[in-house]
Amino acid sequence: MLFSSWFTLHPFTFVPMLSGQTPDPVRQHALAALTATFMTQGHPTEYAKHMATAAIFQTDLELRNAQLTCLLGWLKQEHSDIYPDALALLESTREEFERRVQIGG
C-alpha cells in the first residue's frame, strides 16, 4: 500500500502497526497535547490533528533513522564480517519499497 494511502486510512496512527500490536499511549498523549497546542494557536481542529500527526510522524522517522545509523555503526565496528550483508539487506529493502511504490501497492 502506498504511504499516502496508508496514511489516509490511518491518519492518527503514527507508524504502521503490526497486527496484534496495541496503540502506544505515549504517542496518543503526544497527539492530544500537540493537537491542543495547535488549536490554542488558532488552527481549526481537523487541521490541528493533521499537523500534530505529521509532526509526530516526522519525529518518529528521525528517531528510527538515528537508531538505524547507530546500529549500522555498531555492526561495522563490532561485527565487520556481517556489515556488508546488513548494507545489502537495507539496499534490497529500499529497492523493494520503491518497486511497490511504483506499482501502487
For each residue, the residues with C-beta under 8 A, 3 or more apart:
1: 5 6 105
2: 5 6 100 101 104 105
3: 6 7 101
4: 7 8
5: 1 2 8 9
6: 1 2 3 9 10 16
7: 3 4 10 11
8: 4 5 11
9: 5 6
10: 6 7 13 16
11: 7 8 49 50 53
12: 31 49 53
13: 10 16 17 23
14: 24 27 31 53 56 57 60
15: 57 60
16: 6 10 13
17: 13 21 23
18: 21
19:
20:
21: 17 18
22:
23: 13 17 27 28
24: 14 27 28
25: 28 29
26: 29 30
27: 14 23 24 30 31 56
28: 23 24 25 31 32
29: 25 26 32 33
30: 26 27 33 34 52 56
31: 12 14 27 28 34 35 49 52 53 56
32: 28 29 35 36
33: 29 30 36 37
34: 30 31 37 38 51 52 55 56
35: 31 32 38 39 45 48 49 51 52
36: 32 33 39 40 48
37: 33 34 40 41 52
38: 34 35 41 43 47 48 51 52
39: 35 36 42 43 44 45 48
40: 36 37
41: 37 38
42: 39
43: 38 39 47 48 51
44: 39 47 48
45: 35 39 48 49
46: 49 50
47: 38 43 44 50 51
48: 35 36 38 39 43 44 45 51 52
49: 11 12 31 35 45 46 52 53
50: 11 46 47 53 54
51: 34 35 38 43 47 48 54 55
52: 30 31 34 35 37 38 48 49 55 56
53: 11 12 14 31 49 50 56 57
54: 50 51 57 58
55: 34 51 52 58 59
56: 14 27 30 31 34 52 53 59 60
57: 14 15 53 54 60 61
58: 54 55 61 62
59: 55 56 62 63
60: 14 15 56 57 63 64
61: 57 58 64 65
62: 58 59 65 66
63: 59 60 66 67
64: 60 61 67 68
65: 61 62 68 69
66: 62 63 69 70
67: 63 64 70 71
68: 64 65 71 72 90
69: 65 66 72 73
70: 66 67 73 74
71: 67 68 74 75
72: 68 69 75 76 83 86 87 90
73: 69 70 76 77
74: 70 71 77 78 79
75: 71 72 78 79 80 82 83 86
76: 72 73 79 80 83
77: 73 74 80
78: 74 75
79: 74 75 76 82 83
80: 75 76 77 83
81:
82: 75 79 85 86
83: 72 75 76 79 80 86 87
84: 87 88
85: 82 88 89
86: 72 75 82 83 89 90
87: 72 83 84 90 91
88: 84 85 91 92
89: 85 86 92 93
90: 68 72 86 87 93 94
91: 87 88 94 95
92: 88 89 95 96
93: 89 90 96 97
94: 90 91 97 98
95: 91 92 98 99
96: 92 93 99 100
97: 93 94 100 101
98: 94 95 101 102
99: 95 96 102 103
100: 2 96 97 103 104 105
101: 2 3 97 98 104
102: 98 99
103: 99 100
104: 2 100 101
105: 1 2 100
